[in-house]
Amino acid sequence: MSENRITICCPLLGDSLGGSHVSLKGLLDQLPADKYRILIVCDKADGVVSRFFEGYEQIIDAAAPAGKFKQDRKFGLLRALRVLPALPRYVRILREEGVDIVHTNDGQSHAAWSLAAKLAGKTLLWHHRSDPEVRGIRLVAPLLADKIVAVSNFALPVRRWGALRDASVIHSPFEVDRVVDRPTMRAKLVEELGCDEDAILCGYFGLFIDRKRPQAFIDAVLECNRISQRPVIGLLFGEAPDDRMMADLEARIARDAADGQVRLMGYRSPGLDWIAACDLLLVPAVGEPLGRTLVEAMLVETPVIAARSGGNPEALDPNYGILVPPGDAKAMARAAIDLMTDDPRRSAMIRDAKQTSITRFSSERHVSQVEAVYAELVK
């Protein structure tokens, strides 16, 4: 092993940030520098991803096929073949840098680097953060991965073969001790919006992609306004990876949302502060293995109403949030308004959700579990 440290290579294709990047950085920031050498491979110098991982050793692979991959698109055989010309370059990087473990964290890096890791004779840790039906986790990871780790039980396929037989579930890390001044952040948001202080502020946080259902969020907010005695404002925090989705959202808001009922807020960091500024987090997403914002909301005492889909039921139960049928805007709206008019229930939910999330999702617990996997792979 190079320099008596374990060299972990984390390849990252594309130049937009998602939950996998945040979770990965949460892990890397806690790993002891005298024990691990972290090598980030990204494809754009001074890009969003490169700056996000500033301070870590980086290799810029400007020839990476980043443009071939987009969020929320299926990765088929033809698209997989497009990475083949890069294989010799990836193999050379892994060998020259003395990499011990290739730790892939999203569909793009799995597709582009898993075969390279095998050809270079390196150990592959496949960190699965998406749904259980994608081809990679069902067909490729069992053959190529030395170890598979998933963020939730939901994320693992029912049929277990190859490396899937020994797959582990490790929840993503979170800043469980982060303190946010909720009244101050809410006042700041109200001032920016120029809205009435009595308005109910409902937040959506994440990429604007079909799987996360931003249009369903708008449906729920409009329904909230129909049944609520207080004004309700839906706030879409995030960005769209393609122009079509953004154009569709802008057109929908202009057509259906009167008087600023729904607003596009853009991507903001730190996200926790803005989640804390909201009265409710609405999560209409389907098939999410374990949404980061859902747990972050519990930690900063913002009540959560989510679709009963994916990993949401693993994080929530009746004591920690409210689950509604997927795609049911009326049910989500009714749950939101009922909760906002029931102060004792809301207070108890906030308390219980925070307590359990601190215990289950601490970065210390996550790091110790991942370090145990690293040790297993290099022994």
Residue pairs with C-beta under 8 A, 6 or more apart in sequence:
1 7
1 98
1 100
1 378
2 37
2 97
2 98
2 100
3 37
5 34
5 35
5 36
5 37
6 35
6 36
6 37
6 100
6 101
6 374
6 378
7 36
7 37
7 39
7 97
7 98
7 99
7 100
7 101
8 31
8 36
8 37
8 38
8 39
8 99
8 100
8 101
8 103
8 374
9 39
9 41
9 93
9 94
9 97
9 99
9 101
9 102
9 103
9 122
10 24
10 28
10 38
10 39
10 40
10 41
10 103
10 104
10 105
10 109
11 40
11 41
11 42
11 90
11 102
11 104
11 109
11 112
11 113
12 21
12 40
12 41
12 42
12 43
12 49
12 53
12 105
12 106
12 108
12 109
13 42
13 43
13 64
13 65
13 66
13 69
13 108
13 109
13 112
14 43
14 49
14 66
14 69
14 108
15 42
15 43
15 44
15 47
15 48
15 49
15 66
16 48
16 49
16 71
16 207
16 239
16 241
17 48
17 49
17 52
17 267
18 71
18 106
18 207
19 129
19 172
19 206
19 291
19 292
20 105
20 106
20 127
20 129
21 49
21 52
21 53
21 105
22 292
23 105
23 129
23 151
23 172
23 173
23 292
24 105
24 127
25 52
25 53
26 172
26 173
26 174
26 175
26 363
26 366
27 173
27 363
27 366
27 367
27 370
28 38
28 53
28 56
30 173
30 363
30 364
30 366
30 367
31 38
31 367
31 371
36 374
37 57
38 56
38 57
39 56
39 57
39 58
39 59
39 97
39 99
40 50
40 53
40 56
40 57
40 58
40 59
41 58
41 59
41 61
41 93
42 49
42 50
42 53
42 58
42 59
42 60
42 61
43 60
43 61
43 62
43 63
43 64
43 66
44 50
44 60
44 62
44 66
45 60
45 62
50 58
50 60
59 93
59 97
61 86
61 89
61 93
63 86
63 89
64 86
64 112
65 82
65 83
65 85
65 86
65 112
66 108
68 79
68 82
68 83
69 75
69 79
69 107
69 108
69 111
70 241
70 242
71 207
71 209
71 241
72 207
72 209
72 210
72 211
72 241
74 134
74 135
75 107
75 111
75 134
75 135
75 136
76 135
79 111
80 111
83 111
83 112
86 112
86 116
87 115
87 116
87 119
90 112
90 113
90 116
90 120
91 116
91 119
91 120
93 99
94 102
94 116
94 117
94 120
94 122
95 120
95 121
99 120
99 122
100 122
100 123
100 378
101 122
101 123
101 124
101 125
101 374
101 377
101 378
102 113
102 114
102 116
102 117
102 122
102 123
102 124
102 125
103 125
103 127
104 110
104 113
104 114
104 117
104 124
104 125
104 126
104 127
105 127
105 129
106 129
106 130
107 130
107 134
107 136
110 126
110 136
110 140
110 141
111 136
111 140
114 124
114 126
114 140
114 141
114 144
114 145
115 144
117 123
117 124
117 144
118 124
118 144
123 146
123 147
123 377
123 378
124 144
124 145
124 146
124 147
125 145
125 146
125 147
125 149
125 373
125 374
125 377
126 137
126 141
126 144
126 145
126 147
126 148
126 149
126 163
127 149
127 150
127 151
128 136
128 137
128 141
128 148
128 149
128 150
128 151
128 155
128 156
128 289
129 150
129 151
129 155
129 172
129 289
130 137
130 155
130 289
131 154
131 155
131 287
131 288
131 289
131 310
132 138
132 154
132 155
132 156
132 157
132 158
133 157
137 148
137 150
137 155
137 156
137 157
137 164
138 157
138 159
141 148
141 162
141 163
141 164
142 148
142 161
142 162
142 163
142 164
143 162
143 163
144 163
145 162
145 163
146 163
146 377
147 163
147 166
147 167
147 168
147 373
147 376
147 377
148 156
148 163
148 164
148 166
148 167
148 168
149 167
149 168
149 169
149 170
149 370
149 373
150 156
150 167
150 168
150 169
150 170
150 289
151 169
151 170
151 171
151 172
151 289
151 290
151 311
152 169
152 171
152 289
152 290
152 310
152 311
152 314
153 169
153 311
153 314
154 289
154 290
154 310
154 311
154 314
155 169
155 289
155 290
155 311
156 164
156 167
156 169
157 164
160 167
168 369
168 373
170 366
170 369
170 370
170 373
171 290
171 360
171 361
171 365
171 366
172 290
172 292
172 295
172 361
172 366
173 361
173 362
173 363
173 365
173 366
173 367
174 292
174 295
174 296
174 299
174 357
174 361
174 362
174 363
175 272
175 299
175 363
176 299
176 357
176 358
176 361
176 362
176 363
177 358
178 272
178 299
178 300
180 272
180 273
180 276
180 300
181 276
182 276
182 277
182 300
182 301
185 273
185 274
185 276
185 277
186 201
186 276
186 277
186 278
186 279
188 277
189 201
189 235
189 274
189 277
189 278
190 197
190 199
190 201
193 199
193 201
193 233
193 260
193 263
195 231
195 233
195 260
196 231
198 230
198 231
199 230
199 231
199 232
199 233
200 224
200 228
200 230
200 231
200 232
200 233
200 279
200 280
200 336
200 337
200 340
201 233
201 235
201 277
201 278
201 279
201 280
202 217
202 220
202 221
202 224
202 232
202 233
202 234
202 235
202 278
202 279
202 280
202 281
202 282
202 336
203 235
203 237
203 274
203 275
203 277
203 278
203 280
203 281
203 282
203 302
204 212
204 214
204 217
204 234
204 235
204 236
204 237
204 238
204 281
204 282
204 283
204 284
205 237
205 238
205 271
205 274
205 275
205 281
205 293
205 296
206 212
206 237
206 238
206 285
206 291
206 293
207 238
207 239
207 240
207 241
208 214
208 236
208 238
208 239
208 240
208 241
208 245
208 246
208 249
209 240
209 241
209 245
210 245
211 285
211 286
211 287
211 288
212 284
212 285
212 288
213 284
213 285
213 286
213 307
213 327
214 236
214 238
214 245
214 249
214 284
215 248
215 249
215 252
216 284
216 327
216 329
217 234
217 236
217 282
217 284
218 234
218 236
218 249
218 252
218 253
218 256
218 257
218 262
219 284
219 329
220 234
220 282
220 284
220 329
220 332
220 333
220 336
221 232
221 233
221 234
221 257
221 261
221 262
221 282
221 333
222 234
222 256
222 257
222 261
222 262
222 329
223 329
223 330
223 332
223 333
224 232
224 234
224 333
224 336
224 337
225 231
225 232
225 261
226 333
227 333
227 334
227 337
228 337
228 340
230 340
231 261
232 261
232 336
233 260
233 261
233 262
233 263
234 257
234 261
234 262
234 263
234 282
235 262
235 263
235 265
235 278
236 249
236 262
236 263
236 264
236 265
237 265
237 266
237 267
237 268
237 271
237 274
238 266
238 267
239 246
239 266
239 267
240 246
240 249
249 264
250 264
253 262
253 263
253 264
265 274
268 274
271 293
271 296
272 296
272 299
272 300
275 281
275 293
275 296
275 297
275 300
275 302
276 300
276 301
276 302
278 302
279 302
279 303
279 340
280 302
280 303
280 304
280 305
280 336
280 339
280 340
281 293
281 294
281 297
281 302
281 303
281 304
281 305
282 305
282 306
282 332
282 336
283 291
283 293
283 294
283 304
283 305
283 306
283 307
283 312
284 306
284 307
284 326
284 327
284 329
284 332
285 291
285 306
285 307
285 309
285 310
285 312
286 307
286 309
286 310
286 326
286 327
287 309
287 310
288 309
288 310
288 311
288 312
289 310
289 311
290 310
290 311
290 314
290 315
291 306
291 310
291 311
291 312
291 315
294 304
294 306
294 312
294 315
294 316
294 321
295 315
295 357
295 361
297 303
297 304
298 304
298 315
298 320
298 321
298 353
298 354
298 356
298 357
299 354
299 357
299 358
299 361
301 350
301 353
301 354
302 350
303 321
303 322
303 339
303 346
303 349
303 350
303 353
304 316
304 320
304 321
304 322
304 353
305 321
305 322
305 323
305 324
305 332
305 335
305 336
305 339
306 312
306 316
306 321
306 322
306 323
306 324
307 323
307 324
307 325
307 326
307 327
307 332
308 323
308 324
308 325
308 326
309 326
312 323
313 323
315 321
315 357
316 322
316 323
316 353
319 348
319 349
319 352
319 353
319 356
320 349
320 352
320 353
320 356
320 357
321 349
321 353
322 335
322 339
324 331
324 332
324 335
325 331
339 345
339 346
339 349
340 346
